Amino acid sequence: MFPRSRAFCCTVAVSGLLPLAAYQNRVPAGHAGVPGETNPPCTTCHTVTLNPPGGSVQLELAQAPAYQPGRAQRVTVRILDPDAGRRYGFQLTARTSANLQAGAFTAGSATAVTQQGGFVYINQTSSAASYSFDWIPPAEAADLIRIYVAGMAARGTRDSHVYTSSVELSPAAAPSFRRVDPVVSAASFQPRIAPGSWVSLFGEHLAPPGVSRIWTAAEIVDGVLPRSLEGVSVTVNDRPAAVNFVSPQQVNVQAPDDDATGPVEVKLTTAAGSVATTVNLSTLAPGVFALPPRGYRYAAAVHPDGTLAAPAGLYDGEPPTRPAKPGDILLLFATGLGRTQPPVASGRVLLNPSPLANPTALRVRLGTGEAQVLWAGMVSAGLYQINMVVPDLPPGEHLLTVEVDSIASQPDLYLLTASQNEQRLFLPAPMAAAPRTRMLH
Ligand code: HEC
């Protein structure tokens, strides 16, 4: 902490020159290292050694080297000096290439904003080795923007190490979709989606650079799933979709409810612009979630004990995997299977599993056989679970398809089954308890 007498240091120093109130607790403006301003920064009052060897000021911007107009980004300033006994401070500003003010700041802890003329600066209010705060770029893209910072490690005013640095940022590129199949089922990766189903959008600049995350619990308010993450939103046929995951190359959304079928517009919007394409909306678009390695070859089937039903060692033991055998109960996960009873609204948290409205329309085909379905329904927003029994099949890989009203899931999905003997290697004890039939019960 700054001793109280020092917190008012700069006020004391400038009070003769400038109105006192404007500089309470503040470093005077014009010392961030911008060409044409006081350079080296912080001189007049401090005796400055500029950029002495061994130390530095580090400038981190969450979306560097880009900015999205109007969209706040986190800035962290770190002052490094070999002398641990020093006290720190800094000043930072943002300028367009014409040297005009670029955006605004929201002060974080131990920082405050100072204005002078048309310019805005942010600086320390007490000593800290690093400072974090938000920079809000201008609402209109301003071409190149440069962030200037001067960081100080001081021993009083007579021996001050000042380090300068700057970072150039370009406006983030507008989003674009990939040419082939930009909008697909998040499970089957086929270009057909259903209302309420999980959908993946693929392209470039779909989210701010460096962003890759799913929603947080705090973003789900009163059971309503978020319709925007990190400034990314999606509409399907002009209706807002719930946004679960955003990254520059992929965005996952739950398609909104809709009675329309046929080609509809899918539009993704970021602070840097919008992009639209057309996708086929159908009442049913069955897709079975698959395991990522080997090109999503294996269905994400799960034994009732939680072990994945897949070739042994598919993930080198973590998570564990073991093949299924005839007679085993397996859980499959899918999207786009259509109506449930009671019906479930898209874009909301699902509180209770809801069975398929028409379970007889569902078929699970495995190789030459057909699996008995014990239960099928929605278990969380847009996600269906199918509890099935593995039919009698020879050991090996078998094509797996889920059909609703004869509309089939992706054509290239497999389940590996083992013989009874082989199975003993993986499962020495007989399954004791009755298997759970519903994941969420
Ligand atoms: C108008 C004069 C003036 C300018 C310009 C100025 N300072 Fe200061 N600063 C002072 C004075 C005077 C003190 C000493 C106050 C005291 O010791 O109580 C001080 C002390 C400090 C200290 C505490 C030093 C210590 O050893 O405790 C820090 C940190 C600091 N200034 C940061 C800065 C930074 C960073 C800049 C440039 C961005 C800057 N100051 C520009 C007048 C100024």
Residues whose N, C-alpha, C, O or C-beta is under 5 A from the ligand:
A	BS01	HEC	S5 R6 C9 C10 A13 V14 V27 P28 H31 P41 C42 T43 C45 R87 Y88 G89 F90 Q91 A150 M152 A154 R155 G156 T157
